[in-house]
Structures are given as C-alpha cells and as structure tokens.
Amino acid sequence: MPRCRQQQGSVQINLSLVHIKVWGATRLLSLTSGVMAGNIQQLNESVVIRSLRRFRDTYLTNRAKVVKDELAPVVETKAEPQPGFLDSSPVDVQFLIMTFMCPADICCLGATSRYWRAMVKDPLLWRYFLLRDMPHWPSIDHVSMPQLEFLDAPLINEEESLDDREEDGDRGMVSTFDYMSEYLKGCPSCRQHWLPSRPAYEVFTSFIQSLVPSSEPRYAMFGPGMEQLDVSLVTRLMNAPDVLPVSGTPQRQINGIGSGISYIFNNQHKLNILTLYSTNRAERERARVQQQTVSNKLFTLEGTDESGCPVYSPAPQVQQVCQVVDGFIYVANAELGRGGEECEVAQIRAVLSSAESSASKPLLVLSCVSRDDPEEDRITNLQKVTSRNRARCRTPCVDMAKRLELPQLANPWMVQDTVAESLSGLLDGISWLLRCSGVKLYGG
C-alpha cells in the first residue's frame, strides 16, 4: 500500500507539471470556442471524443474494481487521492487541450500515468492529427512519407474502440495501422528524434571522409516551376548572396548545356547547379503570360505504355547531363490550379532512368510558389494555434509527393515547400541534397 500510494503521488506530481504547461491552452479555449467545429476531411472530431469517452468510462470502472479488490484485506484505509484538474475535466475539454499541444507534449502527457498512456495512444486521435496537420508540413521525404492509403481504411472494427484496450497499453487494441507512429515519423518537429541514429562506425567513416578533399557536387535543375511562376526562382537564386552566394562558373562544359553556376552553401561547401530549360527565353515568357503549355525540347515523346501513360526519352545533351551529375532538383509549380500534368511523372522517370547508378542519385523537389501567402504573414501566435483548418494557397508537399508518384521511386527523394521571392525553404532542401551526396555538413 505505501508503495502504491507513493507511485500515485509521483503520478500526481507529473500531472501537475503537465497541467502547468496546458494552462495556457485552457485559457485559449474560452477565446476560441467553436473554432474546432466541423469535419477534418473524413474524420469528425466528435467521433474521436466519443471514442475517448467510452475508454475513460471503461477504464475508471475497471480501475475502481481493481482498487476495491486490493483494499479488501486492509482494515484501515484512507481515502484515495482525488484526481487532478486535467483528469477530472470533461473528455471534450481533454480532447481540445490535446489539440492545442504539440506531439512531444502529448507524449509527455502519456508518460504521467497508465490512464494517459492509453488515452493518448488512441488510433482515432492520431488519425485525426494526421488528417489535420499533414497539409501544413513544410517538407516530406522517402523515409517520413505516411502511407496515405491507410488513412482511408477503417480500423479493425468500426464498433471497436479504446474501450477494448487493456489497461497496460501494451496489449491494447491493435489497429490495422499505427497512426501515432506515422505522425511522429512524418511531423517535422519530431522527425529527427524518431528516425534511427547513425551507427558509430558511420560517424567515424564520415569524419575520415571529411578530411579528404572532395569534388564539387553537381545537380541538374529542371521543371515547370522554373518557367511558369511570376517570380523566377533562378533569377532570385543568382541575386541572393545572403542566402546562397554565387561562387563562379566552373570550367567543365557540357555541349548544349554549359557549365552551370557554382554556389557556396553555409560558407563551407560548393555546389554546382545546371539549369535545364524546356525552350528558349522568348517562348517561355510568351507561354507564361498566356498560361499556355510550351513545347518541351528537353524530351522526345516515344509513345505510351500499357496503361496509356506517355513515355519520354531525354534529348542527347540531357542524357549527358544525367550521367555526370550527382543528383536532381525538380522545380514543381505548387500554386493552386497549376501543374498536375501526367507528363511530369513520365519526364522525371525518364531523367532518373538515364542516369548512371540512377537509384542512388537523390531527387529534391522544390514545391514552389511565387510569393508568400499574405495571410500567413499576419498570423499571430494565437492564430497559429487555430489556423490549421484554414486552406493553404498552395499544394501541400504530401499531395505533391503523391501527384508526382514519388513513393514509387527507388531513389531517395524529398519535397520541400519553397517560395521563389523569398527563397524560404531552399536551404533546407539543399542541405538534404548535400547530405544525400555524402557531403559532411558541420553541426549535422
């Protein structure tokens, strides 16, 4: 009994710490009542609340029986400690508080007691978070990409919920899909903590390799986002010394393409970018103004495959580029209502298949828009919490990966939200690209 009470006391202390952290969120509830009303795609929050409520009722009933059985042989008993503020709050309030907490805080909440451990592992809760937050993730890659097909799949049983979970949480209700793991794996704020750490021998090998001078990595950049946007990403890139300073023009030439431009990343590492335009500047500008599709001279249409999709082959000079570069940068048009042609997928695959050791060459997709959303610039801290349900004026990077069929590629890939005018997000993508090319970045 004393040990049991001591454990309960430590749980109360841990819960108190969580109560302090979520106090601000409870204050926000009075200011934002009704904000969470409505459906989040296919999952209504009332379904989540109903699931949590059933589990809580079942858990407290079973817990009362266990406590009664444990106390039966004891003659003198004292009153059980009263539940804390958060424990005794209505389930609706508990759920709303969790929607205001970051994933790391929710996991800390689950570490305070068996009750909260089981509560925060509700698959419906994390399925709700996935559907709500995925459109706002600024990047996604081949490791962290959620399995979207499972988001449309039902749980093991539509009538089965948290009320069927065991108290210890380890033998709980097994869903057909671990939404919690998928969320923690894909969410940018906890992605690095979730991914496995590098083995010690790899760290040592990287240190030895960093002492050996390496050649300047070269990347081929192409895609409709370089030509269709009102703000030229390439022009901004060449005139932004505070973001990516220009180092110069190397001597290595490629017939019909040129030598590209060298940049300095983080004042430490040089990289060379070869830009591949679909046609000459006059035709590109006319097509952009008239919002027409320009004839792409980088590829030749060979026909269609068995499914009716187009099949392209790169021009000879493009094939030469694919064989000498270390990776690829595809600039996609992420503005709503633009892009999405099926030729994009076919052209990306044509480029990758033309490269030597193509499966090992990384593909960085810059999901690009011309300018920042002015509404996002005016968002305050309070609005950041409640604006997740507002539609964004760009294609989410998860949807971009699905549109370009990137999960089906054997190459390592990443989709990074980018703004041409401010170049926001560009350095994050370049950093990933250099790491995939074996460049040791200090502080990484």
N, C-alpha and C positions, 0 to 999 in steps of 0.2 A: 504493500500500500504506500509507504513513504516514497518508494522509488517511482511508483506510478504517478503520485502527486507531484513529485519533482519534475518528471517529464512533462506533465501538464502545465506546470509553471513555466518551464522553458518555452513551451509552445506559445503560452500567452505573451511572453516577452517578445518572441519573434513576430507574433501577430501585431504587437504594439508598434514595432518598427515599420511594418507594412502599413498600419493604419496611419502613421505619420506621413508616409510617402504618398498615400492616396487621398489624404485630407484635401489637397488642392483639387483633386478630381471631383470629390463630392461637392465642393463649392461650385464647381463648374456645372454640376447637374442642374442646380436651381436656375442658372443663366441660359441653359441650352435645352430645356425641356422640349420634347417633341422633335429635336433635330434628328434623332435616330429612327424616326418613324418611316415606314415603307420597307420595301424589299431590297435586299442586296442580291441582285441577279436572281438565282433560283432558290436562295435560302433566306427565308424570313426570320428576323431576329426573334419573333415570338416562338418559333419552333425551338430555338436554342434555349430560351428562357423556360419553356415547358419541360425540356429535357433536364435542365439543371434543377428545376423544382422537384421533378419526380425523384431524381437522385438524392437530393437533400432530404426529402421526406423519408425515403427508404433508409438512408444512412443513419439519420438520427433515431429512427425506430429501432434498427438493429443495434446501434450503439447503446441505447438505453437498456436493451435486454442483456448485452454483454456486461455492462456496468452493474446491473442488478445481480447477475449471477456471481460476479467477482466479489461483491459486497455481502453476499448471503452469509458466509460463515463468520463474519466480523460482528462482534457485539456492539462496539461503539463506533459509530460512523459520523463523519462530518459532512456538511453539505458540499456537494460538488461545486467546483468553481464555476461562476457564471460565464457564459460565452461572451467574448469580446464584442466590440461595436460592429466590426465587419461580419463576424459570424452570425449575429442576431439580425442583421439587416435583411430586408426582403430580397428574394432572389433577383427580382427585377433590378434593384439597386446594385447588387453584387455584379450582375452582368454588365450594367452600364459602367461601373467603376473599372471593370476589366477592359472594356473597350477604350478607355482613356489611358490605359497603361501600356508601356512598351513591352515587347515579348520577354525581355530579360527580367522585368519586374514581375510579370505573370509567373515566370518560372521560379523566381524567389518566393512569391506567394505560395506556390505549390510545395515549397520546401519547409513550410512552417508547421504543417500538421498532415496527418493522414487524410483528413477530410478535404483540405485544399489540394493535396496532391492528386486525389482522384477527381476533384471538381475541375481543375484546370486542364486535365487530360481529356476532357470531353471532346470526342471527334467532331461533333457538330459545331462546337465553339471555334475550333481551329479551321474547320471548313469555312465558317463564316469569315474569319480573319483573312483567309486566303483570297476569297472572292472579293473582299472589301479592299485589301491592300495591294494585291498584285498589280492593278493598273497604275499604281503610283511608285513602283520600284524603278529607280533610275537605270538599273543595269541587270543583266541576267547572262549566264554563260552555260556551257555544256555540262558543268558539274552541278550548278544550283537550279537549273530549269525544272520546275514542277512538272509532274506527269498530269497534264491537263485532262486527259481522257478520264481520269478517276474523279474529277470534280463533278462530272455529270452522272456518275454511278451512284446508286443508293448504298446505304450501309447494309450490313449483313441482313438485317430485317428492319423494315420500316417501323415496326412496333417495338423493336428492341432499342434500348437507350441506356443511359447511365445507371438507371435503376437496376440493371442486371450486372453491374460491375462489383467485383469483390472489394472489400474494404482496403486490402493491402495495395491495390492498384496494379500489382504485377501480374495477377491472374485475371485482370479485368476483361471487360468486353473487348473482343478483338474485332476491329473494323477491317473491312477489306482493304483499307488504305490508311496509312499513318499520316493524317493531315498535320499533326503537330510537328513531326519530323520534317515534312516537306516545307512547312512555313519557316522553321528555324534554319533550314538549309538554304532557302532562297532569299530570305529577308536580308537586305544589305547590312543592317545594323548588327546582325548576329551571324552573318555568313562566315566570317573569318574564324570565329570561335567554334563553329560547328564542323568545319572542314578538318580533316586529319592533319596533324603536324608533320613536317618533313622528317624523315629519319636522320639520325646524327651523321651517318656516313654521307648522305646527300649534301648536308650543310658543309661538311668538311671538303667534299669534292668541289662545291660551288666556290668556296674560299680559294682553293688552289687554282681553279679556272680563272678567277678574277685577277690573279697575278699575271696571267698570260695575256698580252695584248691581242685583242680580237678585231676582226674586220667589222666595218660599219654595216649594220644590217640594212637591207633594202626591202621596201614594201611597195607593191603596186596598188594604187588607189583608183577606183572607178565606181560607177553607179549613177543613177538618175538624180540623186540628191546634190551632185556637183553642178548640175545643169538646170534644174527646174526651179530652184529656190530663188526668191527675190534678192537674197544676200548670198554672195559667192563665198563658199567655205574656203576655197583655195586662195582667193584674194585676201580674205581676212587672215588666213594662216600665214601668208607671206608678209603681212604687215602687222604682226603682233609679237614684237620682240619680248614683251613682258610675259607672254605665255609660252611660246616656242621659238626662240631666236633662230634666225637663219645663219647657218654656218658657212654656206658657199655652195658652189657647184662642183661636183667631183669630175674627174677626168674620164671615168668609164662611160662610154657611149653605147647606146643601143640603136641600131638603124631604124629610122622612122619614129623613134620614141624620144630620144635624147638621153640625158644623164640624170634627170630628176633634180631635186633640191635637197640639200642636207640641212638638218635642224639639230639643235642641241637640246636634249631633254634634261631638265633638272640640273643644268650647268655641269653635267658629268658625261653624258652619253650622246654620241652622234647617231643619227639615223637618216636614211635617205628615202624619200618618197617620190615615186614615179607616178604622175597623173596620166590617166588614160581617158581621153575624151572620146565621145561617140562620133563626133564630126567636127568641122571647123567652127570657129567662134561665131561667124555671121549666122550660120544655120542654127546653132544652139540658141543664140539670142532671139532669133525670129520665132523659133518653136516655143521658147519660154514665154514671150509676150502673148502669143496666140494660143498658148496652152495646148499645143499640138505635140504629137509624138514624132520625134525626129528619126530618120533612118540611121540605124546604128552600124557604123562601118568597122567596128571592132570585131563583129561576129558575122558569120555566114549561116543562114538558115539551111539546115541539111534535110529537114522534113519533120516528121512526127514519130513518136514512139508508139507502142501498142496501146497506150492509154490516151493517145491523141495529144499529148503534150509536145511542144516544139523541142527540137534538138538542134543545138548550135555548135559550131566549131569556131574557135578563135582565129583571127587573122594571123598570118605568119609572124608578124612583128610582135603580136600579143603573145603568141606561143613562146617566142624567145624570151619575153619578159617573165612569163610564168616559170620558166626553167631556172632563172638566175635569182629571183627574189626569194626572201626568207619568209614572206607572209603576204597577206592581202588585206586591204581596207576597202570595204564596200560602203558607200555613202547612200543610204536609203532615204527617200522622201517620206518623212513621218507626219506631214501635215494632213489633216483630215480631208478625205475625198481625193487624195492624190496617191499615186503608186498602186501597188497591188496587181500589176500585170503578171501573168503567168510566165512571161519571158524572163522575168527577174530570176526565178528559181533556175531555169534552164541555163541562163548565162553564168550564174555563179558556179553551177556544177561544171560547165564547160571550162571555166578558168581553172578550177581546182583539179580537174582531171588532166589538164595539160601540164601541170607542174610535176617535176621530178620529186619523188618522195612526198607526193601530194598529201597523204594522210597526216603527216607530221607538221605541215605548214599551217599556222593559225590564221583564222579569219576574224577580223574585227569589223563589226557592222556598226557604223555611226548612224543611229536613228535620228535624223537631223530635221530641224525646223529652222525657219529664217530668224525668228526673234523669240524672246521670252514671252510667256503669257503675262500680259499686264496685270491680270487679276492676281496671279501668284506673287507678283512683286509687292502688292499692297496687303498681303496676308499678314495678320498679327499672330502672336503666339496663341491667343485664344482661338483664332480662326483656323490655325494649323491643326488643332485637335478635332475640329468639327467639319473640316472641308474635305474629308476623304471621300464623301459621297458625291462631290461635285465632279462633273465630267471634265476631263482634261482636253485641251485643244491640240492634242497630238495623239498619234498611235502609241499605245503602251509598248514598252520593249518586249514584254512577254508575247503580246499579239504580233509584234514584228517578227519575233523568232518563229512563231507558228506560221506566219504568212510566207516567210522565206524557206520554210521546211528545214530549218537548221538542225533540229534534234535528229534528223535522219542522216546527217553528215558524219563521216568518220573523223573529220578534222576537229581540233579544238576551236571553239568559237565563242564570241561574246557579243552581246548587243548593248550599246551604251547610248543613253539619251544625250544628244548634243544640240547646241544652239549655235548657228553659224555666226550670228552677230557678236555674241559674247565669247564664243568658243568654250562655253561651260560644258564640262563632261569630257572634253577632248583629252586632257592629260590623264584622266583615269583610264581611258581606252588605250592610249599609247603606253602607259605603264604596264597594263596587262599584256599588250602585244610584245613588249621588250622582254618581259619575264618568260613568255612562251618561246621566245627565240633564244633563251639561255643567257640573257644579259643579267648580270648580278646588280640589282639596284640596292644602294645603301639604305639602310633603315627598313628594308623589306624582309 
